[in-house]
Amino acid sequence: MINTISIDLKHSVYVLLMTSLKFIIDGTANIVMHPARFLILQCLRKSEKEMFVEQIAKKVDVHPRMVSHHLTVLEKQGLVECSYSLVTKKGSKRGIAVRLCKTTEKSKEVFNDIREALGT
């Protein structure tokens, strides 16, 4: 009887951990928990519209090249979607190519998962 309870308890704890931290298995949690990537994701999540690299870099105080690198990593993991577009700056007649980014549904799931795991 005691062994059965012990096994059931261990199994319950295992299931709880795997359910609440399912993104550890595929490496997503490790990628998200990098300080710069976490800030970038938070910035994009709070934004009501797509942002381009320079905007993100200014908000999170990370060099634009590093932001671009981290966005590539996040995009490969399916946490952000990026597209390229032409934007015209004030006072200019020429368009500038920018990389516009936004969070995905998966990133929302990951943050909800982290929130649940932390009990907040």
Z-matrix of the N, CA and C atoms (Angstrom, degrees):
N
C 1 1.451
C 2 1.534 1 111.03
N 3 1.342 2 117.33 1 -47.27
C 4 1.464 3 120.71 2 179.76
C 5 1.522 4 110.24 3 -64.63
N 6 1.331 5 117.82 4 -41.69
C 7 1.460 6 120.80 5 178.23
C 8 1.523 7 111.35 6 -61.79
N 9 1.325 8 116.98 7 -38.81
C 10 1.463 9 121.56 8 178.76
C 11 1.517 10 110.69 9 -64.08
N 12 1.330 11 117.70 10 -43.31
C 13 1.459 12 121.70 11 178.54
C 14 1.517 13 109.75 12 -65.01
N 15 1.318 14 117.21 13 -42.49
C 16 1.459 15 121.61 14 179.49
C 17 1.524 16 111.00 15 -61.48
N 18 1.330 17 117.05 16 -44.06
C 19 1.465 18 120.95 17 179.21
C 20 1.519 19 110.42 18 -66.44
N 21 1.339 20 116.91 19 -42.73
C 22 1.461 21 120.77 20 178.88
C 23 1.527 22 111.02 21 -62.73
N 24 1.329 23 117.32 22 -40.72
C 25 1.449 24 121.47 23 179.23
C 26 1.527 25 110.69 24 -64.62
N 27 1.345 26 116.02 25 -46.12
C 28 1.466 27 120.06 26 178.29
C 29 1.516 28 110.58 27 -60.07
N 30 1.324 29 116.49 28 -42.79
C 31 1.457 30 120.56 29 179.50
C 32 1.531 31 110.60 30 -64.13
N 33 1.327 32 117.35 31 -41.70
C 34 1.464 33 121.53 32 179.72
C 35 1.521 34 111.20 33 -63.23
N 36 1.323 35 116.67 34 -42.96
C 37 1.468 36 121.05 35 178.14
C 38 1.525 37 109.76 36 -63.62
N 39 1.327 38 116.78 37 -43.62
C 40 1.464 39 121.44 38 178.89
C 41 1.530 40 110.65 39 -60.38
N 42 1.326 41 116.62 40 -47.12
C 43 1.469 42 120.74 41 -179.37
C 44 1.523 43 110.00 42 -63.11
N 45 1.319 44 117.53 43 -41.88
C 46 1.457 45 121.59 44 178.39
C 47 1.524 46 110.90 45 -60.24
N 48 1.333 47 116.31 46 -47.73
C 49 1.460 48 119.94 47 179.47
C 50 1.517 49 112.20 48 -62.38
N 51 1.319 50 116.72 49 -45.25
C 52 1.457 51 120.23 50 -178.52
C 53 1.523 52 111.66 51 -68.40
N 54 1.311 53 117.25 52 -33.23
C 55 1.459 54 120.55 53 179.40
C 56 1.519 55 110.56 54 -74.07
N 57 1.327 56 115.95 55 -46.34
C 58 1.460 57 118.99 56 -176.09
C 59 1.525 58 112.93 57 -78.15
N 60 1.315 59 117.97 58 -19.83
C 61 1.462 60 120.72 59 179.90
C 62 1.525 61 111.38 60 -126.35
N 63 1.322 62 116.05 61 41.29
C 64 1.460 63 120.45 62 -176.31
C 65 1.523 64 113.16 63 -60.22
N 66 1.313 65 117.89 64 -22.53
C 67 1.453 66 120.49 65 -177.70
C 68 1.528 67 113.32 66 -81.00
N 69 1.328 68 116.66 67 -4.49
C 70 1.459 69 119.44 68 173.59
C 71 1.521 70 109.66 69 -69.43
N 72 1.310 71 115.73 70 -38.57
C 73 1.463 72 121.45 71 -175.22
C 74 1.519 73 112.08 72 -59.24
N 75 1.319 74 117.77 73 -44.68
C 76 1.466 75 119.25 74 -176.67
C 77 1.531 76 113.05 75 -90.66
N 78 1.318 77 117.66 76 4.82
C 79 1.460 78 121.13 77 175.96
C 80 1.516 79 114.56 78 88.55
N 81 1.310 80 117.36 79 -3.47
C 82 1.463 81 120.77 80 -177.45
C 83 1.522 82 111.72 81 -62.55
N 84 1.320 83 116.83 82 -44.10
C 85 1.477 84 119.98 83 -178.26
C 86 1.524 85 111.05 84 -59.26
N 87 1.315 86 116.86 85 -41.34
C 88 1.460 87 121.26 86 179.21
C 89 1.528 88 110.70 87 -62.23
N 90 1.311 89 116.53 88 -40.36
C 91 1.467 90 121.05 89 -179.80
C 92 1.527 91 110.47 90 -68.81
N 93 1.319 92 117.10 91 -43.46
C 94 1.467 93 121.96 92 -178.33
C 95 1.526 94 111.38 93 -66.26
N 96 1.324 95 117.52 94 -34.71
C 97 1.461 96 120.21 95 -173.99
C 98 1.531 97 113.76 96 -78.64
N 99 1.328 98 118.27 97 -2.41
C 100 1.465 99 120.20 98 172.43
C 101 1.534 100 106.38 99 -63.69
N 102 1.330 101 118.54 100 130.82
C 103 1.476 102 120.40 101 -173.41
C 104 1.530 103 115.16 102 -53.62
N 105 1.321 104 118.09 103 -46.22
C 106 1.472 105 120.13 104 -178.68
C 107 1.521 106 110.77 105 -67.81
N 108 1.319 107 116.97 106 -41.77
C 109 1.473 108 119.93 107 -179.98
C 110 1.521 109 111.13 108 -65.44
N 111 1.324 110 115.77 109 -39.47
C 112 1.458 111 119.92 110 178.05
C 113 1.532 112 109.96 111 -60.41
N 114 1.336 113 117.04 112 -45.02
C 115 1.467 114 121.23 113 178.57
C 116 1.525 115 111.16 114 -62.75
N 117 1.324 116 116.53 115 -42.37
C 118 1.464 117 121.09 116 179.67
C 119 1.526 118 110.23 117 -62.20
N 120 1.323 119 116.49 118 -46.53
C 121 1.466 120 119.80 119 179.12
C 122 1.524 121 111.49 120 -62.95
N 123 1.316 122 116.89 121 -41.90
C 124 1.470 123 120.95 122 178.37
C 125 1.531 124 110.02 123 -61.36
N 126 1.313 125 116.22 124 -43.26
C 127 1.460 126 121.77 125 179.72
C 128 1.526 127 110.27 126 -61.04
N 129 1.320 128 116.59 127 -47.26
C 130 1.467 129 120.72 128 179.94
C 131 1.525 130 111.59 129 -66.67
N 132 1.321 131 117.26 130 -37.08
C 133 1.467 132 120.54 131 179.82
C 134 1.530 133 111.10 132 -65.46
N 135 1.328 134 116.76 133 -36.20
C 136 1.465 135 120.96 134 -178.05
C 137 1.529 136 112.12 135 -78.02
N 138 1.318 137 116.44 136 -21.64
C 139 1.462 138 120.83 137 -178.45
C 140 1.521 139 110.41 138 -74.52
N 141 1.307 140 116.03 139 140.68
C 142 1.458 141 120.43 140 179.02
C 143 1.523 142 111.76 141 -85.55
N 144 1.326 143 116.93 142 -10.20
C 145 1.462 144 120.74 143 -179.50
C 146 1.514 145 109.71 144 -139.72
N 147 1.321 146 115.66 145 171.87
C 148 1.464 147 120.15 146 177.93
C 149 1.531 148 109.17 147 -63.11
N 150 1.309 149 115.74 148 149.57
C 151 1.463 150 120.90 149 179.24
C 152 1.518 151 108.82 150 -124.33
N 153 1.328 152 116.23 151 151.20
C 154 1.451 153 118.18 152 174.53
C 155 1.521 154 110.51 153 -103.64
N 156 1.307 155 115.33 154 166.58
C 157 1.471 156 122.56 155 -169.14
C 158 1.523 157 112.38 156 -51.76
N 159 1.325 158 118.28 157 -47.08
C 160 1.469 159 120.97 158 -178.59
C 161 1.530 160 111.72 159 -60.92
N 162 1.325 161 116.80 160 -40.09
C 163 1.469 162 120.16 161 178.61
C 164 1.524 163 110.77 162 -63.38
N 165 1.325 164 115.55 163 -45.56
C 166 1.466 165 120.48 164 -179.98
C 167 1.524 166 110.03 165 -62.64
N 168 1.337 167 116.18 166 -45.23
C 169 1.467 168 121.43 167 -178.41
C 170 1.529 169 111.23 168 -57.63
N 171 1.314 170 116.79 169 -42.71
C 172 1.468 171 120.36 170 179.21
C 173 1.527 172 111.48 171 -65.94
N 174 1.319 173 116.51 172 -41.57
C 175 1.474 174 120.63 173 -178.31
C 176 1.524 175 112.81 174 -66.92
N 177 1.344 176 117.02 175 -40.07
C 178 1.466 177 120.07 176 -174.09
C 179 1.530 178 112.66 177 -99.76
N 180 1.329 179 116.80 178 -2.09
C 181 1.469 180 122.81 179 178.98
C 182 1.535 181 111.83 180 57.57
N 183 1.335 182 115.14 181 48.95
C 184 1.462 183 123.01 182 175.89
C 185 1.523 184 106.48 183 -128.02
N 186 1.335 185 117.41 184 140.92
C 187 1.458 186 121.70 185 -178.59
C 188 1.535 187 110.30 186 -56.19
N 189 1.336 188 117.30 187 139.18
C 190 1.473 189 120.49 188 -178.53
C 191 1.529 190 114.64 189 -54.31
N 192 1.315 191 118.32 190 -36.07
C 193 1.477 192 119.67 191 178.09
C 194 1.525 193 111.34 192 -64.47
N 195 1.329 194 115.75 193 -38.82
C 196 1.464 195 119.46 194 178.14
C 197 1.527 196 110.78 195 -70.14
N 198 1.323 197 116.44 196 -38.15
C 199 1.466 198 120.15 197 176.57
C 200 1.527 199 109.32 198 -60.36
N 201 1.331 200 116.39 199 -44.81
C 202 1.459 201 120.90 200 178.52
C 203 1.525 202 111.35 201 -59.77
N 204 1.323 203 116.36 202 -43.98
C 205 1.467 204 120.74 203 177.67
C 206 1.532 205 110.90 204 -60.03
N 207 1.320 206 116.43 205 -48.81
C 208 1.465 207 120.59 206 -178.02
C 209 1.537 208 111.32 207 -65.37
N 210 1.326 209 116.98 208 -34.88
C 211 1.461 210 120.08 209 176.42
C 212 1.532 211 110.96 210 -63.67
N 213 1.331 212 116.35 211 -38.08
C 214 1.464 213 120.30 212 177.51
C 215 1.524 214 110.44 213 -62.26
N 216 1.332 215 116.57 214 -43.92
C 217 1.465 216 121.33 215 178.62
C 218 1.529 217 109.70 216 -62.59
N 219 1.324 218 116.82 217 -45.97
C 220 1.467 219 121.28 218 -179.54
C 221 1.531 220 111.51 219 -65.47
N 222 1.320 221 115.96 220 -35.76
C 223 1.469 222 120.09 221 179.36
C 224 1.528 223 110.82 222 -68.22
N 225 1.335 224 116.65 223 -41.45
C 226 1.476 225 120.22 224 177.72
C 227 1.520 226 111.46 225 -61.65
N 228 1.324 227 116.99 226 -30.48
C 229 1.467 228 121.79 227 -179.60
C 230 1.529 229 111.21 228 -85.81
N 231 1.334 230 117.05 229 -5.26
C 232 1.462 231 121.02 230 178.02
C 233 1.516 232 114.13 231 81.95
N 234 1.328 233 117.23 232 20.28
C 235 1.460 234 121.28 233 -177.37
C 236 1.524 235 113.09 234 -93.75
N 237 1.328 236 116.58 235 -23.31
C 238 1.463 237 121.53 236 175.06
C 239 1.522 238 108.93 237 -134.48
N 240 1.322 239 114.17 238 156.28
C 241 1.458 240 121.56 239 172.86
C 242 1.515 241 106.93 240 -117.76
N 243 1.325 242 115.92 241 134.04
C 244 1.457 243 120.55 242 -179.63
C 245 1.525 244 109.28 243 -125.17
N 246 1.317 245 114.81 244 147.71
C 247 1.462 246 121.19 245 174.66
C 248 1.525 247 107.37 246 -143.89
N 249 1.297 248 115.76 247 162.69
C 250 1.467 249 120.25 248 179.64
C 251 1.522 250 109.16 249 -107.70
N 252 1.325 251 115.36 250 142.97
C 253 1.450 252 120.86 251 -177.90
C 254 1.531 253 108.99 252 -149.04
N 255 1.321 254 116.14 253 160.54
C 256 1.463 255 121.18 254 174.44
C 257 1.516 256 109.02 255 -96.95
N 258 1.321 257 115.54 256 129.73
C 259 1.460 258 121.91 257 179.30
C 260 1.515 259 107.65 258 -123.30
N 261 1.317 260 116.09 259 138.08
C 262 1.453 261 120.82 260 178.49
C 263 1.516 262 109.05 261 -100.97
N 264 1.340 263 115.37 262 124.99
C 265 1.464 264 119.79 263 177.30
C 266 1.524 265 109.20 264 -79.65
N 267 1.314 266 116.02 265 154.78
C 268 1.460 267 120.99 266 177.79
C 269 1.525 268 109.51 267 -58.57
N 270 1.317 269 115.44 268 132.66
C 271 1.456 270 120.41 269 177.61
C 272 1.520 271 114.29 270 82.44
N 273 1.308 272 117.93 271 2.05
C 274 1.466 273 121.33 272 -179.64
C 275 1.526 274 109.36 273 -116.88
N 276 1.320 275 115.07 274 145.93
C 277 1.461 276 120.09 275 177.99
C 278 1.520 277 111.44 276 -95.75
N 279 1.317 278 116.11 277 -14.92
C 280 1.463 279 120.77 278 -176.84
C 281 1.525 280 110.82 279 -97.93
N 282 1.314 281 114.82 280 145.45
C 283 1.455 282 119.80 281 176.63
C 284 1.522 283 111.53 282 -84.95
N 285 1.284 284 115.66 283 152.52
C 286 1.464 285 122.36 284 177.73
C 287 1.522 286 107.37 285 -117.17
N 288 1.322 287 116.25 286 132.01
C 289 1.464 288 120.26 287 178.07
C 290 1.521 289 109.03 288 -75.02
N 291 1.324 290 116.52 289 127.80
C 292 1.462 291 121.86 290 178.59
C 293 1.523 292 109.50 291 -130.11
N 294 1.293 293 114.70 292 153.97
C 295 1.465 294 122.00 293 176.88
C 296 1.525 295 107.49 294 -98.52
N 297 1.326 296 115.86 295 109.28
C 298 1.458 297 121.49 296 -179.77
C 299 1.520 298 109.59 297 -92.62
N 300 1.326 299 116.69 298 134.79
C 301 1.466 300 120.84 299 -175.67
C 302 1.516 301 111.32 300 -132.28
N 303 1.335 302 114.32 301 150.33
C 304 1.461 303 121.72 302 174.72
C 305 1.523 304 107.83 303 -148.88
N 306 1.325 305 115.59 304 160.29
C 307 1.466 306 119.76 305 179.20
C 308 1.523 307 110.10 306 -77.58
N 309 1.320 308 115.08 307 160.51
C 310 1.463 309 121.53 308 178.70
C 311 1.526 310 109.75 309 -107.36
N 312 1.290 311 114.96 310 174.67
C 313 1.462 312 121.31 311 176.39
C 314 1.536 313 110.23 312 -62.24
N 315 1.337 314 116.54 313 -35.61
C 316 1.471 315 120.53 314 179.84
C 317 1.521 316 110.64 315 -61.56
N 318 1.333 317 117.84 316 -39.64
C 319 1.473 318 119.57 317 -179.72
C 320 1.525 319 110.30 318 -64.44
N 321 1.329 320 116.80 319 -35.52
C 322 1.465 321 119.91 320 177.30
C 323 1.525 322 110.09 321 -65.19
N 324 1.319 323 116.54 322 -41.02
C 325 1.465 324 120.93 323 177.73
C 326 1.527 325 110.85 324 -62.21
N 327 1.329 326 115.82 325 -42.39
C 328 1.470 327 120.09 326 -179.03
C 329 1.522 328 110.45 327 -62.78
N 330 1.339 329 117.81 328 -45.85
C 331 1.455 330 120.44 329 -179.43
C 332 1.529 331 111.39 330 -66.81
N 333 1.317 332 117.10 331 -37.29
C 334 1.468 333 119.93 332 175.13
C 335 1.519 334 110.35 333 -63.66
N 336 1.330 335 116.30 334 -40.73
C 337 1.463 336 122.25 335 178.86
C 338 1.531 337 110.87 336 -62.11
N 339 1.321 338 116.33 337 -44.77
C 340 1.462 339 121.35 338 179.26
C 341 1.533 340 109.42 339 -63.91
N 342 1.327 341 116.30 340 -44.39
C 343 1.469 342 121.34 341 -179.98
C 344 1.527 343 110.69 342 -59.91
N 345 1.333 344 116.40 343 -44.16
C 346 1.467 345 120.62 344 178.78
C 347 1.519 346 111.16 345 -64.97
N 348 1.329 347 116.93 346 -41.75
C 349 1.460 348 120.74 347 -178.73
C 350 1.528 349 111.51 348 -64.62
N 351 1.327 350 115.89 349 -33.44
C 352 1.460 351 120.23 350 179.55
C 353 1.528 352 112.00 351 -85.18
N 354 1.330 353 115.90 352 -10.27
C 355 1.462 354 119.91 353 178.84
C 356 1.496 355 113.90 354 74.32
N 357 1.343 356 116.95 355 28.23
C 358 1.468 357 119.82 356 179.46
C 359 1.496 358 111.74 357 -109.89
